[in-house]
Amino acid sequence: MFIVFEGPEGAGKTTQIKALAKRLEQKGILPVITREPGGTPASDAIRTVILDPNLEISPLTEFLLYSASRAQHVTEVIKPALNQGKTVVSDRFYGASVAYQGYGRGLELDFIYNLTKRVTQGIQPDLVLLLDIDPEKGLERVAARGQKDRLELADLSFHKKVREGFLRQAEGHSSWKCFDATQSAEQLAKIIWETVLPYLE
Ligand code: TMP
């Protein structure tokens, strides 16, 4: 079972991943919790480069860096865990590249999907939980947290395109489930659990 959380900035993924992990553990399932970009030492090093607000990075380079981070993550963490029958919960996967580098930065979607097939070795999430939030609201939440990274600093029109990219993917794929991320964290955790439970059974 491979579960992915996605969403625009400030959607509250971290809180929801913790809540889901806790519920899974109570059911006797010890999930592998991981994230992108990151999840391995090399991928975390790439993350530092990608998110550095002092660096100028072109859309193509940005996508290749996310892909490099993902390739290592799939090889080192996701694939071995799934092969061992473990449940993997990842904070983002390639849907984020489609939304951010495709819809947001304007790279061709065909190109993104083609390279991604190689990078992910064909691994697809069973369930993608999209926490949807208006970017204006999401970025307000991010600003309240403190310093912004390179992506969070991008302008509002970029973040609106990213949200659109997520919503389009959710419309087009039955494995995607969309949730209103402005409701209370407790309520959201409850409906996410109700969505995940049938997949476990
Ligand atoms: P995070 O804030 O969810 O940890 O993700 C880091 C940032 O990287 C966030 O702004 C989303 C962005 N991102 C992409 O642009 N493309 C990707 O493929 C991934 C995984 C993340």
Boltz pocket constraint, residues with backbone or C-beta under 6 A from the ligand:
constraints:
  - pocket:
      binder: B
      contacts: [[A, 9], [A, 36], [A, 37], [A, 66], [A, 91], [A, 92], [A, 93], [A, 94], [A, 95], [A, 96], [A, 97], [A, 98], [A, 100], [A, 101], [A, 151], [A, 152]]
      max_distance: 6.0
